[in-house]
Amino acid sequence: MIISGCLILKLYLPECHSLKQKRSILKSILLKTRNQYNVASAELDFQDVWQSALLGFSTIGSDAVIIRNALHAVEAYIESNWPDVQILDTQIDLL
């Protein structure tokens, strides 16, 4: 059985004062999490808002526990490597 996992993070970026600065931070987050955890990722909403972002991460596998742990690891990685980025809300769904 194949299981799909999705992580949605609502972020607050209090130090961003322009869209250019925000996009630089988000590009770094998306690229490094893709490389580190082999997940698909994208900015989903708030593209024109300086200090807010909605990011999505997705992965597939055959074990729900492994998928859930991988998505939690992505969240922890973002928290530990970007201390100026605050995670306001987290949602994990498995299908």
N, CA, C and O atoms as a GROMACS GRO file, in nm:
protein
  380
    1MET      N    1   0.085  -0.118   0.000
    1MET     CA    2   0.000   0.000   0.000
    1MET      C    3   0.090   0.125   0.000
    1MET      O    4   0.186   0.134   0.076
    2ILE      N    5   0.056   0.219  -0.085
    2ILE     CA    6   0.132   0.344  -0.095
    2ILE      C    7   0.060   0.452  -0.014
    2ILE      O    8  -0.061   0.470  -0.025
    3ILE      N    9   0.138   0.522   0.067
    3ILE     CA   10   0.084   0.629   0.152
    3ILE      C   11   0.147   0.761   0.110
    3ILE      O   12   0.268   0.770   0.089
    4SER      N   13   0.063   0.861   0.099
    4SER     CA   14   0.108   0.996   0.066
    4SER      C   15   0.095   1.083   0.192
    4SER      O   16  -0.007   1.081   0.260
    5GLY      N   17   0.199   1.160   0.221
    5GLY     CA   18   0.197   1.249   0.337
    5GLY      C   19   0.216   1.393   0.295
    5GLY      O   20   0.295   1.423   0.205
    6CYS      N   21   0.145   1.481   0.362
    6CYS     CA   22   0.149   1.623   0.329
    6CYS      C   23   0.166   1.704   0.457
    6CYS      O   24   0.093   1.684   0.554
    7LEU      N   25   0.262   1.794   0.457
    7LEU     CA   26   0.286   1.886   0.569
    7LEU      C   27   0.259   2.028   0.519
    7LEU      O   28   0.316   2.070   0.418
    8ILE      N   29   0.173   2.100   0.589
    8ILE     CA   30   0.145   2.240   0.558
    8ILE      C   31   0.192   2.324   0.677
    8ILE      O   32   0.153   2.299   0.791
    9LEU      N   33   0.276   2.424   0.649
    9LEU     CA   34   0.326   2.514   0.753
    9LEU      C   35   0.287   2.657   0.723
    9LEU      O   36   0.312   2.708   0.613
   10LYS      N   37   0.225   2.722   0.821
   10LYS     CA   38   0.200   2.866   0.810
   10LYS      C   39   0.312   2.935   0.885
   10LYS      O   40   0.334   2.910   1.004
   11LEU      N   41   0.383   3.023   0.815
   11LEU     CA   42   0.500   3.088   0.872
   11LEU      C   43   0.480   3.237   0.889
   11LEU      O   44   0.406   3.302   0.815
   12TYR      N   45   0.549   3.291   0.989
   12TYR     CA   46   0.556   3.435   1.011
   12TYR      C   47   0.704   3.472   1.004
   12TYR      O   48   0.786   3.414   1.075
   13LEU      N   49   0.737   3.568   0.921
   13LEU     CA   50   0.875   3.612   0.900
   13LEU      C   51   0.888   3.757   0.945
   13LEU      O   52   0.882   3.848   0.862
   14PRO      N   53   0.905   3.781   1.076
   14PRO     CA   54   0.901   3.918   1.128
   14PRO      C   55   1.015   4.007   1.080
   14PRO      O   56   1.002   4.129   1.082
   15GLU      N   57   1.126   3.949   1.037
   15GLU     CA   58   1.242   4.028   0.995
   15GLU      C   59   1.238   4.067   0.847
   15GLU      O   60   1.325   4.140   0.801
   16CYS      N   61   1.139   4.020   0.774
   16CYS     CA   62   1.129   4.052   0.631
   16CYS      C   63   1.067   4.189   0.612
   16CYS      O   64   0.964   4.222   0.671
   17HIS      N   65   1.132   4.268   0.528
   17HIS     CA   66   1.082   4.403   0.500
   17HIS      C   67   1.059   4.426   0.351
   17HIS      O   68   1.032   4.538   0.308
   18SER      N   69   1.069   4.317   0.273
   18SER     CA   70   1.041   4.327   0.130
   18SER      C   71   1.010   4.187   0.077
   18SER      O   72   1.045   4.086   0.139
   19LEU      N   73   0.944   4.182  -0.038
   19LEU     CA   74   0.917   4.052  -0.100
   19LEU      C   75   1.046   3.985  -0.146
   19LEU      O   76   1.056   3.863  -0.145
   20LYS      N   77   1.144   4.066  -0.186
   20LYS     CA   78   1.272   4.011  -0.229
   20LYS      C   79   1.341   3.938  -0.113
   20LYS      O   80   1.395   3.829  -0.131
   21GLN      N   81   1.340   3.996   0.003
   21GLN     CA   82   1.399   3.936   0.122
   21GLN      C   83   1.323   3.808   0.160
   21GLN      O   84   1.384   3.707   0.194
   22LYS      N   85   1.191   3.814   0.155
   22LYS     CA   86   1.109   3.697   0.187
   22LYS      C   87   1.138   3.583   0.091
   22LYS      O   88   1.158   3.470   0.134
   23ARG      N   89   1.141   3.612  -0.038
   23ARG     CA   90   1.164   3.508  -0.138
   23ARG      C   91   1.302   3.444  -0.123
   23ARG      O   92   1.319   3.325  -0.149
   24SER      N   93   1.399   3.522  -0.080
   24SER     CA   94   1.533   3.469  -0.057
   24SER      C   95   1.531   3.366   0.056
   24SER      O   96   1.591   3.260   0.044
   25ILE      N   97   1.462   3.397   0.164
   25ILE     CA   98   1.452   3.306   0.277
   25ILE      C   99   1.375   3.180   0.238
   25ILE      O  100   1.418   3.069   0.267
   26LEU      N  101   1.260   3.198   0.172
   26LEU     CA  102   1.178   3.083   0.134
   26LEU      C  103   1.249   2.994   0.032
   26LEU      O  104   1.238   2.872   0.039
   27LYS      N  105   1.322   3.054  -0.060
   27LYS     CA  106   1.396   2.975  -0.158
   27LYS      C  107   1.498   2.887  -0.087
   27LYS      O  108   1.515   2.770  -0.122
   28SER      N  109   1.566   2.942   0.012
   28SER     CA  110   1.663   2.866   0.090
   28SER      C  111   1.595   2.751   0.166
   28SER      O  112   1.645   2.638   0.165
   29ILE      N  113   1.483   2.778   0.230
   29ILE     CA  114   1.410   2.675   0.304
   29ILE      C  115   1.365   2.563   0.210
   29ILE      O  116   1.387   2.446   0.239
   30LEU      N  117   1.304   2.599   0.099
   30LEU     CA  118   1.250   2.499   0.007
   30LEU      C  119   1.362   2.414  -0.054
   30LEU      O  120   1.349   2.292  -0.063
   31LEU      N  121   1.470   2.477  -0.095
   31LEU     CA  122   1.580   2.404  -0.157
   31LEU      C  123   1.649   2.310  -0.058
   31LEU      O  124   1.675   2.194  -0.089
   32LYS      N  125   1.677   2.359   0.060
   32LYS     CA  126   1.750   2.278   0.159
   32LYS      C  127   1.666   2.163   0.213
   32LYS      O  128   1.719   2.055   0.238
   33THR      N  129   1.536   2.185   0.231
   33THR     CA  130   1.452   2.074   0.278
   33THR      C  131   1.434   1.969   0.170
   33THR      O  132   1.428   1.850   0.199
   34ARG      N  133   1.424   2.012   0.045
   34ARG     CA  134   1.417   1.915  -0.066
   34ARG      C  135   1.541   1.827  -0.068
   34ARG      O  136   1.532   1.705  -0.081
   35ASN      N  137   1.658   1.890  -0.056
   35ASN     CA  138   1.783   1.816  -0.062
   35ASN      C  139   1.805   1.727   0.060
   35ASN      O  140   1.853   1.614   0.048
   36GLN      N  141   1.770   1.777   0.177
   36GLN     CA  142   1.793   1.705   0.302
   36GLN      C  143   1.697   1.587   0.321
   36GLN      O  144   1.738   1.482   0.369
   37TYR      N  145   1.570   1.605   0.283
   37TYR     CA  146   1.466   1.506   0.315
   37TYR      C  147   1.399   1.444   0.193
   37TYR      O  148   1.309   1.362   0.208
   38ASN      N  149   1.441   1.482   0.074
   38ASN     CA  150   1.383   1.426  -0.049
   38ASN      C  151   1.231   1.439  -0.052
   38ASN      O  152   1.159   1.342  -0.077
   39VAL      N  153   1.184   1.560  -0.025
   39VAL     CA  154   1.040   1.590  -0.028
   39VAL      C  155   1.013   1.690  -0.140
   39VAL      O  156   1.100   1.767  -0.179
   40ALA      N  157   0.892   1.687  -0.191
   40ALA     CA  158   0.847   1.790  -0.283
   40ALA      C  159   0.800   1.908  -0.199
   40ALA      O  160   0.743   1.888  -0.091
   41SER      N  161   0.823   2.030  -0.246
   41SER     CA  162   0.784   2.145  -0.166
   41SER      C  163   0.746   2.262  -0.256
   41SER      O  164   0.789   2.273  -0.370
   42ALA      N  165   0.662   2.351  -0.199
   42ALA     CA  166   0.617   2.468  -0.275
   42ALA      C  167   0.562   2.573  -0.180
   42ALA      O  168   0.517   2.542  -0.069
   43GLU      N  169   0.566   2.699  -0.224
   43GLU     CA  170   0.497   2.807  -0.155
   43GLU      C  171   0.353   2.804  -0.204
   43GLU      O  172   0.329   2.811  -0.324
   44LEU      N  173   0.258   2.794  -0.112
   44LEU     CA  174   0.119   2.773  -0.148
   44LEU      C  175   0.032   2.898  -0.144
   44LEU      O  176  -0.065   2.909  -0.219
   45ASP      N  177   0.066   2.993  -0.057
   45ASP     CA  178  -0.021   3.111  -0.043
   45ASP      C  179   0.060   3.226   0.016
   45ASP      O  180   0.175   3.208   0.057
   46PHE      N  181   0.000   3.343   0.019
   46PHE     CA  182   0.058   3.466   0.073
   46PHE      C  183   0.181   3.512  -0.007
   46PHE      O  184   0.272   3.571   0.050
   47GLN      N  185   0.184   3.485  -0.138
   47GLN     CA  186   0.299   3.521  -0.219
   47GLN      C  187   0.328   3.671  -0.220
   47GLN      O  188   0.443   3.712  -0.237
   48ASP      N  189   0.226   3.753  -0.203
   48ASP     CA  190   0.245   3.898  -0.208
   48ASP      C  191   0.243   3.964  -0.070
   48ASP      O  192   0.227   4.086  -0.061
   49VAL      N  193   0.258   3.886   0.035
   49VAL     CA  194   0.259   3.939   0.172
   49VAL      C  195   0.400   3.923   0.227
   49VAL      O  196   0.452   3.811   0.230
   50TRP      N  197   0.462   4.031   0.270
   50TRP     CA  198   0.601   4.030   0.312
   50TRP      C  199   0.633   3.934   0.426
   50TRP      O  200   0.734   3.864   0.420
   51GLN      N  201   0.549   3.930   0.526
   51GLN     CA  202   0.586   3.859   0.649
   51GLN      C  203   0.508   3.730   0.673
   51GLN      O  204   0.516   3.674   0.783
   52SER      N  205   0.436   3.682   0.576
   52SER     CA  206   0.360   3.557   0.591
   52SER      C  207   0.389   3.464   0.475
   52SER      O  208   0.416   3.507   0.363
   53ALA      N  209   0.383   3.334   0.504
   53ALA     CA  210   0.403   3.234   0.399
   53ALA      C  211   0.328   3.107   0.437
   53ALA      O  212   0.312   3.075   0.555
   54LEU      N  213   0.284   3.037   0.337
   54LEU     CA  214   0.223   2.905   0.355
   54LEU      C  215   0.302   2.809   0.266
   54LEU      O  216   0.301   2.821   0.144
   55LEU      N  217   0.370   2.714   0.330
   55LEU     CA  218   0.454   2.619   0.258
   55LEU      C  219   0.394   2.480   0.267
   55LEU      O  220   0.334   2.444   0.368
   56GLY      N  221   0.410   2.403   0.161
   56GLY     CA  222   0.364   2.266   0.159
   56GLY      C  223   0.478   2.172   0.125
   56GLY      O  224   0.562   2.202   0.040
   57PHE      N  225   0.481   2.057   0.192
   57PHE     CA  226   0.582   1.954   0.170
   57PHE      C  227   0.509   1.822   0.154
   57PHE      O  228   0.412   1.795   0.224
   58SER      N  229   0.557   1.739   0.062
   58SER     CA  230   0.490   1.613   0.035
   58SER      C  231   0.591   1.503   0.011
   58SER      O  232   0.699   1.526  -0.044
   59THR      N  233   0.554   1.382   0.055
   59THR     CA  234   0.637   1.265   0.030
   59THR      C  235   0.548   1.142   0.024
   59THR      O  236   0.434   1.144   0.070
   60ILE      N  237   0.598   1.035  -0.034
   60ILE     CA  238   0.522   0.911  -0.040
   60ILE      C  239   0.609   0.796   0.010
   60ILE      O  240   0.732   0.805   0.012
   61GLY      N  241   0.542   0.688   0.052
   61GLY     CA  242   0.612   0.569   0.098
   61GLY      C  243   0.513   0.460   0.131
   61GLY      O  244   0.394   0.472   0.101
   62SER      N  245   0.563   0.354   0.193
   62SER     CA  246   0.476   0.241   0.223
   62SER      C  247   0.448   0.226   0.372
   62SER      O  248   0.373   0.136   0.412
   63ASP      N  249   0.507   0.312   0.456
   63ASP     CA  250   0.489   0.302   0.601
   63ASP      C  251   0.445   0.438   0.657
   63ASP      O  252   0.518   0.537   0.646
   64ALA      N  253   0.327   0.443   0.716
   64ALA     CA  254   0.272   0.569   0.768
   64ALA      C  255   0.360   0.629   0.878
   64ALA      O  256   0.373   0.751   0.885
   65VAL      N  257   0.420   0.547   0.961
   65VAL     CA  258   0.505   0.597   1.070
   65VAL      C  259   0.629   0.666   1.013
   65VAL      O  260   0.668   0.773   1.060
   66ILE      N  261   0.688   0.607   0.912
   66ILE     CA  262   0.807   0.666   0.849
   66ILE      C  263   0.772   0.797   0.781
   66ILE      O  264   0.847   0.895   0.791
   67ILE      N  265   0.659   0.802   0.712
   67ILE     CA  266   0.614   0.924   0.645
   67ILE      C  267   0.589   1.035   0.748
   67ILE      O  268   0.636   1.147   0.731
   68ARG      N  269   0.516   1.003   0.854
   68ARG     CA  270   0.487   1.102   0.958
   68ARG      C  271   0.617   1.153   1.023
   68ARG      O  272   0.632   1.273   1.046
   69ASN      N  273   0.709   1.062   1.053
   69ASN     CA  274   0.837   1.101   1.114
   69ASN      C  275   0.918   1.190   1.021
   69ASN      O  276   0.982   1.285   1.066
   70ALA      N  277   0.917   1.159   0.893
   70ALA     CA  278   0.990   1.241   0.796
   70ALA      C  279   0.934   1.383   0.791
   70ALA      O  280   1.010   1.479   0.785
   71LEU      N  281   0.802   1.396   0.793
   71LEU     CA  282   0.741   1.528   0.789
   71LEU      C  283   0.765   1.606   0.919
   71LEU      O  284   0.785   1.727   0.915
   72HIS      N  285   0.764   1.538   1.032
   72HIS     CA  286   0.800   1.603   1.158
   72HIS      C  287   0.946   1.648   1.156
   72HIS      O  288   0.980   1.753   1.209
   73ALA      N  289   1.031   1.568   1.094
   73ALA     CA  290   1.172   1.604   1.083
   73ALA      C  291   1.191   1.729   0.998
   73ALA      O  292   1.277   1.812   1.028
   74VAL      N  293   1.113   1.743   0.891
   74VAL     CA  294   1.118   1.863   0.809
   74VAL      C  295   1.082   1.986   0.893
   74VAL      O  296   1.149   2.089   0.887
   75GLU      N  297   0.976   1.975   0.970
   75GLU     CA  298   0.935   2.086   1.057
   75GLU      C  299   1.045   2.121   1.157
   75GLU      O  300   1.078   2.238   1.175
   76ALA      N  301   1.103   2.021   1.222
   76ALA     CA  302   1.209   2.044   1.320
   76ALA      C  303   1.332   2.105   1.254
   76ALA      O  304   1.399   2.191   1.313
   77TYR      N  305   1.363   2.062   1.133
   77TYR     CA  306   1.477   2.116   1.058
   77TYR      C  307   1.458   2.265   1.031
   77TYR      O  308   1.552   2.343   1.047
   78ILE      N  309   1.338   2.303   0.992
   78ILE     CA  310   1.310   2.444   0.966
   78ILE      C  311   1.321   2.525   1.095
   78ILE      O  312   1.380   2.633   1.097
   79GLU      N  313   1.263   2.472   1.203
   79GLU     CA  314   1.270   2.543   1.332
   79GLU      C  315   1.414   2.563   1.379
   79GLU      O  316   1.446   2.669   1.432
   80SER      N  317   1.499   2.465   1.360
   80SER     CA  318   1.635   2.475   1.412
   80SER      C  319   1.730   2.553   1.321
   80SER      O  320   1.828   2.609   1.369
   81ASN      N  321   1.702   2.557   1.190
   81ASN     CA  322   1.794   2.623   1.098
   81ASN      C  323   1.756   2.765   1.058
   81ASN      O  324   1.838   2.839   1.004
   82TRP      N  325   1.632   2.803   1.084
   82TRP     CA  326   1.586   2.939   1.055
   82TRP      C  327   1.518   2.995   1.179
   82TRP      O  328   1.395   2.999   1.185
   83PRO      N  329   1.596   3.037   1.279
   83PRO     CA  330   1.537   3.082   1.406
   83PRO      C  331   1.453   3.210   1.393
   83PRO      O  332   1.369   3.237   1.479
   84ASP      N  333   1.474   3.288   1.287
   84ASP     CA  334   1.395   3.409   1.268
   84ASP      C  335   1.259   3.382   1.205
   84ASP      O  336   1.177   3.473   1.194
   85VAL      N  337   1.235   3.258   1.164
   85VAL     CA  338   1.108   3.219   1.104
   85VAL      C  339   1.024   3.149   1.211
   85VAL      O  340   1.068   3.051   1.271
   86GLN      N  341   0.904   3.200   1.232
   86GLN     CA  342   0.815   3.141   1.332
   86GLN      C  343   0.709   3.055   1.264
   86GLN      O  344   0.644   3.099   1.169
   87ILE      N  345   0.692   2.934   1.314
   87ILE     CA  346   0.588   2.846   1.263
   87ILE      C  347   0.461   2.872   1.344
   87ILE      O  348   0.456   2.846   1.464
   88LEU      N  349   0.358   2.925   1.278
   88LEU     CA  350   0.233   2.960   1.345
   88LEU      C  351   0.136   2.844   1.350
   88LEU      O  352   0.061   2.829   1.447
   89ASP      N  353   0.137   2.761   1.246
   89ASP     CA  354   0.041   2.650   1.239
   89ASP      C  355   0.103   2.536   1.159
   89ASP      O  356   0.176   2.558   1.062
   90THR      N  357   0.072   2.415   1.200
   90THR     CA  358   0.122   2.294   1.134
   90THR      C  359   0.006   2.200   1.110
   90THR      O  360  -0.080   2.182   1.196
   91GLN      N  361   0.004   2.140   0.992
   91GLN     CA  362  -0.098   2.040   0.960
   91GLN      C  363  -0.029   1.927   0.883
   91GLN      O  364   0.039   1.950   0.783
   92ILE      N  365  -0.049   1.804   0.932
   92ILE     CA  366   0.003   1.685   0.864
   92ILE      C  367  -0.116   1.597   0.829
   92ILE      O  368  -0.198   1.565   0.914
   93ASP      N  369  -0.123   1.558   0.702
   93ASP     CA  370  -0.228   1.468   0.654
   93ASP      C  371  -0.164   1.350   0.584
   93ASP      O  372  -0.069   1.367   0.508
   94LEU      N  373  -0.217   1.231   0.610
   94LEU     CA  374  -0.174   1.111   0.542
   94LEU      C  375  -0.291   1.054   0.465
   94LEU      O  376  -0.403   1.048   0.516
   95LEU      N  377  -0.266   1.012   0.343
   95LEU     CA  378  -0.370   0.953   0.258
   95LEU      C  379  -0.330   0.813   0.217
   95LEU      O  380  -0.405   0.746   0.146
   0.00000   0.00000   0.00000
